Amino acid sequence: MELNTVSQSDFVKLADVIWLKGKSSVKNFMRDSGFVKVLNIDEHTGNTREFSEIDSNEYLSRKEQSDQAARGRVQQGYTKTMTSYRVAENIGISYEMRTQNKYVDVTNRLLNGGRKGPNTIDLDLSHRLTFGAETSYTDRDGVTITTTVGDGFQLFYTEHKLRGSSTTFRNRLANNPRLSKGAIEAMERLCEEETYNQFGEKMVIDFDILWITNDPNTKNTAKEYLRSIADPDAAHAGVTNVYKGSYKLVILPRVPTTAAGANDTDKRYYWGLASSSQSSFFLGIWEPTHMIPPTEGKNSEDPQTDDWDFRVRAGYGIVVVGASWVKFSSGDGTA
């Protein structure tokens, strides 16, 4: 991106121009969701991190008089490797723009690339759910991103494997209904009946997050069920709403997007339940988002053109190790 008097002639007009602040969107919807765990990675410690689940058995064994106590069992689960990558953008500004520009404050706003780093991370995190029913996708830069979890299957699947048992489990709700009271109950049943440790023992864990997209109907339905004083479906007042306060509502507006970040209506009804305590969704930060401003006479000034470059940089990695912590429905009614 270059700012010069040819592409941005209004900056150097003699006539006054009334400028409106450009649109910006800086909110870490995914990072602040409660189920993404953020790790800060020290410098000079390599560009990868390995993550592996580990379980012990749930129950004690009977011990008769003078018998030796049973040994506890430990089972390592599947392993996934997080690899860091960098994202970047340079914003060039010409000598003429710097010296003839009448609107320095506007230039500063245009050069405020700091929001782009958080936006990019949030989009990449969101796409782990967006493309969670697939094993990979091609991102906006043409790079193939693998979206499998440790057992080699996509995040949302009907036959996930366990390392220490032949039992399989599903975390995609059958028939993929849209959000409703009946669908929430079916999703809760899925949480109860299809959540296991690596030994195939039933796990009783707290699914405390209801996550949805920003589809208006889905948002209103979710708010109605979670915040109404009385049962939203009751024919008379005074009936208790058993869902009131049951879940933290997390709205993820970048989930229904294409790989390039454009709107994708095919994914507008995605929703699910998640456990913040049991999540294995990790974001590793190697290089926090930052802007490197130019300095006159230094290396940031091109000696041939006198242009300046503002450099925006970030470095991070994303990995989802297992699938037992999240349940999903695409909301499209497919079997």
N, C-alpha and C positions, 0 to 999 in steps of 0.2 A: 504494500500500500504506500503510495507516494503522495505527499501534499506539496503541490506546486501551483504557481499562478496560472498555469494552463488548465489543469484539471479542476482547480478550485478558485476561479477568477473572482468570485464574490468577496474573497478575503481582502483583496487589494483595490476594490472599487472606491471611487471618490465619494459616491453616495453612501449614506448610512444604510446598513442592512440590519434588520431586527432578527436576531437568531433565536431559535427555539432549541432547547436542550434535546439532544438525541436520545432515543429510547435506550434504556439499559435494563438488564435483568440479572441481578446478582442475588441469588438466594440458593443456598446449598440444600435443595430439597432431599436428595438422596443421602448426602453426607450427614445431615441432621435427622434422618429418619428414625434412628434408634436401633437399626439392625445392621448398619455398616460400621465395622470396627476399624478405627484409624490407627496406624502405626507410623511413628516417625523414625526413619531409617538414618543412622549415622553415616557420615561420609567415610570413604575408604573401607567399606565393609562389604563390597561386592554389589552386583546388580541383580541378584536373585535372593529369594527367601522361600524355603520349603515349609509347607503347612500340612499337618497330619492330624486326623482325629484319633482320640484314644478313649476307650471305654473300659470300665470294670463291671463286673456282674452286679445286678441290682439287689440280690437277696443273700442272706446268710444261710448256711446249711445247719441242720440239726447236729448237735454234739452229745453223744451218749457219755455216760460216766467213764472217765479215764481214757476216752477215745481222743485221738489226735484231731485237732481242729482242721477243717477243710482249708485248703489254700485258696486265697482269692484269685480270681482270674482277671487278666488284663489283656485286652485285644486292641492292637493298633488298627485304625481304619485306613482309608485310602489317603493318598498324598497328592497334593497339587503344588506346583511351583509358580511363584509370582516373579515376573520379570519386569524390571523398570523400563520405561521409555520416556522420552522428552517430547514436549510440544512447545512450539515457538512461533513467533511472528515478529517481523521487523516493520516499523512504520517510519518511512523516510520523509524528511521535510527539507525543502530546498533553501538555499541561501536567500533567494528572493522572497520566499514566503516568510522567512524569519525576520527579514529587515523591512519589508513593505507591508506586512500584515497589520491591519488596524484593530484586530480582534483577538488579542493574545489569550484572553480567557476562553474563547471558543476553541482556539487551537489546543489549549490544554485539555479541554474536555474530549476533543476528538482523539487526542493522544492517550487518553486514559484507557489503555489496554488492560489495566489490571483486572477488570471484570471478566475478561475473556478466559483467563486461566481457570477460575472457579466454575464458570459456565461449561468449559470443556470437560473438566473432571466430572461435573454433575451429569453431563450427557453420557459420558463413558460408563459411569456407574449405573445410570438408568438403563442403558442398553443391555446390561446383564439380565434385566427382567424383560425388557422389550423382546430380546431374542432368546429368552430362557427356554422356549419350546424347541429351539434349534441347537445343533451342535456347534455351529459357527456362523459368522456373518462377515461381510466385507465392509469395513468402516469407511468414513468419508474420504480417507486418503488412499483407499484401495488396498489396505492391509487386511489380511484374513485374521479375525479374532476368534479364538476357540472359546466356546461357552460351555464346555462340558465340565462336570464336577469330577470328584476323585474316582468314581466308579466307571468313568468313560462315557456316561450318558448325559444328555442335556439336563439342565437344572430342573425343568418341569417335565416329569416322565411318569409312566405308569408301572414300571418294574425296576426300580432302583435296587442295587445289590448291597448286601452287607458282607463285611470281611470275614466274620466268624460264624456265619449261619447261611443256610440255603434259603432262608426267608427273603422275600422281596417286598418292597413297599411302593406305594404310589403317593405322589404329592400333587397330582393334577386331578381336580374334581371331575368325576364322571359327568358327561353331558354338558360340561362347561356352562352352567347357567349364569345369567346376569345377577348382580347383587339384589337380594331380596331376603325377607325373613326366612323363608324356606331354604334358600341357598346358603345363608349363614349357618343354619342348623346343620345342613349337609356338610359344610366345610368343617364345622366343629366335630362332627362325627368322624370325618377323615382324620382330623388331628388326634382324636381319641384312639382310633383303631389302626392307624397306619404310621405310627411314630415308634421307632425301635432303636435300641442300641445295637452295637455290632454283634452281639450274641443272639439277636432276634428276640430279646425280651422287650415287652411293652414299656415305653418311657412315658412317664406322666410329667410333662413339662408345660410351662406357662406360655401360651400363645397370646401375647398381650397387644399386638399391633394389627389393626385392620388397614391394609394399604390399598389405595385405589388410584385411578388416574383423575384428571381434572374434568372429566365428562360431567356436565351440569346435572343430568338426571341421576348419575351414580353418586355424585357428591350430596345431592339433596336427600336421596334415599338413605345414604350412610348417616348423615346428620340427623335425619328423622328417627332412625332406629337407635342411635347412640345417645341422643340428647332429649328426646321427648320425655315428659314426666309420666304420661300414661301410655299404655300399649298403643302404638300407632295403628294397629289393625283392629282395635276394640270398637265395638258398636256403642259403647257407653263410657262415660268418664269414670275415673277412679280406679282403673285397672293398672296394675304395676307394669312398667316396662322393664323386663328382666335384662335387656341389653344396655340400659342406661349406665354409662361409665365402665362398661365391660372391656373396652378396647381403646387404645390410643389411635385416633384417626390420623393417618399419614397420607397426604395427597401428593402424588408424583406426576407433575405435568409434563415431564420430558420422557416418560415411558411410551406414550403413544406417538412416537416419532420414527422417521426413517433413519437409516444409517447416517444420512447427511444432516439430520436435525430438523427436517421438514415434518409437517403434520402427517400422521398416518391414522386414518379413521378406522382401519381394520383392527386397531389395538385399543380403541377408545374405551372398551368395557373390561379391560384387564383389572383383576382385583385378587386379593388373597389375604391370608393371615400369616403372621410371622412371630417368631419368638426373639425378643431382643437379647435375652440371656444366653440362648443356645445358638445364635447365628454364627455361621462360619464364612461370612462375607467380609473380606478384608480389603482395605485401601492402604497401601504403603506409600509414604511420602518421602521420596529421595531429595526432591528439590521443591520447596514451597513456591507457589506462584509469586512472581515478582517482576518488576520492570527495571531495566538497566537504562538510565537516561544518558544521553550523549553529553560530552563536554567539549567545548570549543578548543581546537588545537590538539586534541587527543586522538587516539585510534578510532574513536567513534565518528570522526569527521572524515569523509571521503576526500583525499587530497586532490583528486581530479575534478570533482564536481562541487565540492564544498557542502554537499548534502549531509544532514545529520540522520542518524538512525536511533530510534527508540526501540529497545529490544525487550520483548515479553517472553518469559521462559517459565517452565514448570517441568518437573520430572516425578513420575509416580508409577505404581503398578496396582493391578486389581486381580483378585482371585476369589473364587467361591469354592470351598473345599467339599462340603456335603450338601444334601438336599433335605434333611429331615426337619430343619428349622423353619421351613416355609411351605405354605400350601397355596395353590393357584387355580384360578379359573379364567379362561380367555373371554368368557361372557358372550360367545358367539353361538352357543347352543349346539356345537358339534359334539358328536358322540366320542 
